[in-house]
Amino acid sequence: MSRLVDIGENAVVGRLIEQLGRACENDDQLVVGPGDDCAVVDLDQADRYQLLKTDSIVEGIHYLSETAASKVGWKAVARVISDFAAMGGMPSHLLITIAMPPQTPMSYLEQLYHGMQNCASLYGATICGGETSSVPDGAAAVISVAATGWVEKNRCVRRSGGKAGDLVMVTGSLGGSITGKHLSFSPRVNQARWLTDHFEINSMMDLSDGLGCDLPRLAASSQCGYLLNENNLPCNEGTSVDQALGDGEDYELLFTVSSQIANSLRASWAKQFPDLKLSVVGELTERSEEVVVNEQGWQHFKR
Amino acid sequence: MSRLVDIGENAVVGRLIEQLGRACENDDQLVVGPGDDCAVVDLDQADRYQLLKTDSIVEGIHYLSETAASKVGWKAVARVISDFAAMGGMPSHLLITIAMPPQTPMSYLEQLYHGMQNCASLYGATICGGETSSVPDGAAAVISVAATGWVEKNRCVRRSGGKAGDLVMVTGSLGGSITGKHLSFSPRVNQARWLTDHFEINSMMDLSDGLGCDLPRLAASSQCGYLLNENNLPCNEGTSVDQALGDGEDYELLFTVSSQIANSLRASWAKQFPDLKLSVVGELTERSEEVVVNEQGWQHFKR
């Protein structure tokens, strides 16, 4: 009998998506089903799609019981908003589900909501409902955020739109998020909105599990191979290449554009966001082979 | 320091709603915020509102670890669909969040999704995404369902629309759900749709915590008192009045209508749904006093 731990998250999700597939295909409103950063629904609004996303954080896995509640709340909401940014969109309404032990102090819950609301309002979203449920004392708390959002139909960017020859770019710096950034990061909504307003972005996602995990996902969605140039990784100060690739929780944007517009994009970016790096870390290739360039030359990607 | 267990669910939710209140008031799209069965959003679709709802079930509280996974899945989705019925609406898209220990068998998760999908498709809804996360081994599993739905603007029924003099009606039978119904109930979507299509329904909600808990909530939302006639309760076979009032998980409709249309409604109902009881269990009153009529005469409501 295979257990979730034997199969691994990617394969578990893959099997569930396969199970859901036919029902999704029969849904005329559904533009993008499971497998992208958000689901995309066409509600017959003139120029907009609706975006749908849910994400949860678990005590002991995504945060510690001693973490300040307002930071936990910020993180829970910011993770979801980062997924809207990844599609080029904006969040609008959030529903919060809290499952906590009965012994939790009320002040903890209020601080948690304070953090959630701070993040939501900064990005123009409203917490409009939810549910508070209890888990047995001693059990891990779970905070789940479900959200609607929107994006203009002609600015919706999927993971699957990458083309062979595209350059692969990432915003900001990678690695070492666990030292603090994972609790206080700013979802790259403004940057994504600016990108889709001024340039043709072929594919995009947010970096939640680390570039070493997420770039292969984006390339696979786009039915491309990729070349990753480890020499160009924007490693955070004090982090190694391996950490930049594998730590995860960077919540930066990973996107691909035609090489023809890359220089113009980088020049405009430097003026628009002078304090935020933009790095070319590789390219999408025709073949399904995966190649990593590093100081020792290149190697086939084996992770 | 007050803890959630000291304050109680109603007061916890009340305090959080108060905290969220101002942000909700400033949201022009939000027609109904926290406190009703669903949030209601006006997306500028011609004749429709969007409905939003999230709900979760927890292992050891809402179901047992030995319960068949497909039944657990059915229940998780049916609870949410029941909330759409309570507004007179229909579900459309569902996002599923599963937090489970790594040792969970893959077949359990597949059966769980099977049950969820059966329920969703029966009511015209699509599971279009979600997330699978892990909780530490030994921790309780949490299944959270977030959903969008819709209702015609002129058929959206709130808890707060009840008027003094309205008769209070419930569908089906009450009490004893724990013996099986809580895992296999049919959300009253068809009944609610029929009601709002043919009659003016002033207020409505679904019975999740028991009539003794939910009728006071509906009356308070409508700024009314109520009279509850315990002699008229549709108790399930083998259940006492106290069980019918307090067991919860009935997932029946509780609604109020003007006394002038009550007889006509009951006659039409009997033809349309010959196999499902409809009972008049009380009325809304002007005063804030709460009165229960029982075999011993009447008493002020103290629960």
Chai-1 contact restraints between the chains, C-beta under 6 A:
chainA,res_idxA,chainB,res_idxB,connection_type,confidence,min_distance_angstrom,max_distance_angstrom,comment,restraint_id
A,M1,B,P105,contact,1.0,0.0,6.0,A-B,restraint_1
A,S2,B,M106,contact,1.0,0.0,6.0,A-B,restraint_2
A,R3,B,Q103,contact,1.0,0.0,6.0,A-B,restraint_3
A,R3,B,P105,contact,1.0,0.0,6.0,A-B,restraint_4
A,L4,B,P102,contact,1.0,0.0,6.0,A-B,restraint_5
A,L4,B,T104,contact,1.0,0.0,6.0,A-B,restraint_6
A,V5,B,P102,contact,1.0,0.0,6.0,A-B,restraint_7
A,I7,B,M106,contact,1.0,0.0,6.0,A-B,restraint_8
A,V12,B,T132,contact,1.0,0.0,6.0,A-B,restraint_9
A,L16,B,Y113,contact,1.0,0.0,6.0,A-B,restraint_10
A,Q19,B,Y113,contact,1.0,0.0,6.0,A-B,restraint_11
A,L20,B,I127,contact,1.0,0.0,6.0,A-B,restraint_12
A,A23,B,T126,contact,1.0,0.0,6.0,A-B,restraint_13
A,D27,B,T126,contact,1.0,0.0,6.0,A-B,restraint_14
A,L30,B,C128,contact,1.0,0.0,6.0,A-B,restraint_15
A,G33,B,C128,contact,1.0,0.0,6.0,A-B,restraint_16
A,P34,B,G129,contact,1.0,0.0,6.0,A-B,restraint_17
A,A39,B,C128,contact,1.0,0.0,6.0,A-B,restraint_18
A,A39,B,G129,contact,1.0,0.0,6.0,A-B,restraint_19
A,V41,B,H93,contact,1.0,0.0,6.0,A-B,restraint_20
A,L52,B,L95,contact,1.0,0.0,6.0,A-B,restraint_21
A,T54,B,L95,contact,1.0,0.0,6.0,A-B,restraint_22
A,T54,B,T97,contact,1.0,0.0,6.0,A-B,restraint_23
A,T54,B,G130,contact,1.0,0.0,6.0,A-B,restraint_24
A,T54,B,E131,contact,1.0,0.0,6.0,A-B,restraint_25
A,T54,B,A146,contact,1.0,0.0,6.0,A-B,restraint_26
A,D55,B,E131,contact,1.0,0.0,6.0,A-B,restraint_27
A,S56,B,T97,contact,1.0,0.0,6.0,A-B,restraint_28
A,S56,B,S133,contact,1.0,0.0,6.0,A-B,restraint_29
A,V58,B,A99,contact,1.0,0.0,6.0,A-B,restraint_30
A,V58,B,S133,contact,1.0,0.0,6.0,A-B,restraint_31
A,V58,B,V135,contact,1.0,0.0,6.0,A-B,restraint_32
A,G60,B,P136,contact,1.0,0.0,6.0,A-B,restraint_33
A,H93,B,V41,contact,1.0,0.0,6.0,A-B,restraint_34
A,L95,B,L52,contact,1.0,0.0,6.0,A-B,restraint_35
A,L95,B,T54,contact,1.0,0.0,6.0,A-B,restraint_36
A,L95,B,A146,contact,1.0,0.0,6.0,A-B,restraint_37
A,T97,B,T54,contact,1.0,0.0,6.0,A-B,restraint_38
A,T97,B,S56,contact,1.0,0.0,6.0,A-B,restraint_39
A,T97,B,S144,contact,1.0,0.0,6.0,A-B,restraint_40
A,A99,B,V58,contact,1.0,0.0,6.0,A-B,restraint_41
A,A99,B,V142,contact,1.0,0.0,6.0,A-B,restraint_42
A,P102,B,L4,contact,1.0,0.0,6.0,A-B,restraint_43
A,P102,B,V5,contact,1.0,0.0,6.0,A-B,restraint_44
A,Q103,B,R3,contact,1.0,0.0,6.0,A-B,restraint_45
A,T104,B,L4,contact,1.0,0.0,6.0,A-B,restraint_46
A,P105,B,M1,contact,1.0,0.0,6.0,A-B,restraint_47
A,P105,B,R3,contact,1.0,0.0,6.0,A-B,restraint_48
A,M106,B,S2,contact,1.0,0.0,6.0,A-B,restraint_49
A,M106,B,I7,contact,1.0,0.0,6.0,A-B,restraint_50
A,Y113,B,L16,contact,1.0,0.0,6.0,A-B,restraint_51
A,Y113,B,Q19,contact,1.0,0.0,6.0,A-B,restraint_52
A,S121,B,A23,contact,1.0,0.0,6.0,A-B,restraint_53
A,T126,B,A23,contact,1.0,0.0,6.0,A-B,restraint_54
A,T126,B,D27,contact,1.0,0.0,6.0,A-B,restraint_55
A,I127,B,L20,contact,1.0,0.0,6.0,A-B,restraint_56
A,C128,B,L30,contact,1.0,0.0,6.0,A-B,restraint_57
A,C128,B,G33,contact,1.0,0.0,6.0,A-B,restraint_58
A,C128,B,A39,contact,1.0,0.0,6.0,A-B,restraint_59
A,G129,B,P34,contact,1.0,0.0,6.0,A-B,restraint_60
A,G129,B,A39,contact,1.0,0.0,6.0,A-B,restraint_61
A,E131,B,T54,contact,1.0,0.0,6.0,A-B,restraint_62
A,E131,B,D55,contact,1.0,0.0,6.0,A-B,restraint_63
A,T132,B,V12,contact,1.0,0.0,6.0,A-B,restraint_64
A,S133,B,S56,contact,1.0,0.0,6.0,A-B,restraint_65
A,S133,B,V58,contact,1.0,0.0,6.0,A-B,restraint_66
A,V135,B,V58,contact,1.0,0.0,6.0,A-B,restraint_67
A,V135,B,A140,contact,1.0,0.0,6.0,A-B,restraint_68
A,P136,B,G60,contact,1.0,0.0,6.0,A-B,restraint_69
A,P136,B,A140,contact,1.0,0.0,6.0,A-B,restraint_70
A,A139,B,A139,contact,1.0,0.0,6.0,A-B,restraint_71
A,A139,B,A140,contact,1.0,0.0,6.0,A-B,restraint_72
A,A140,B,V135,contact,1.0,0.0,6.0,A-B,restraint_73
A,A140,B,P136,contact,1.0,0.0,6.0,A-B,restraint_74
A,A140,B,A139,contact,1.0,0.0,6.0,A-B,restraint_75
A,V142,B,A99,contact,1.0,0.0,6.0,A-B,restraint_76
A,V142,B,V142,contact,1.0,0.0,6.0,A-B,restraint_77
A,S144,B,T97,contact,1.0,0.0,6.0,A-B,restraint_78
A,S144,B,S144,contact,1.0,0.0,6.0,A-B,restraint_79
A,A146,B,T54,contact,1.0,0.0,6.0,A-B,restraint_80
A,A146,B,L95,contact,1.0,0.0,6.0,A-B,restraint_81
A,A146,B,A146,contact,1.0,0.0,6.0,A-B,restraint_82
